[in-house]
Amino acid sequence: MCFKTYMLKRIVNNKQLEITRSFDLDNLVCTATEILKENEIDLLIVDEQNSVVWRNEKSTP
């Protein structure tokens, strides 16, 4: 049996910093939503092939 790994990444100063790794995509989306409640930052969730599966970009003026 093969499990997919997903990574939640935060973009700071145009650099991606991995902050969470999980097998559960729903859990990461929930975590990202909680982070976004208090911070206006760019977040990505990517799969093992580094393909974006969820994205939230902060609004820029």
Secondary structure by P-SEA (a helix, b strand, c coil): cbbbbbbbbbbcccbbbbccccccaaaaaaaaaaaacccbbbbbbbcccccccbbbbcccc
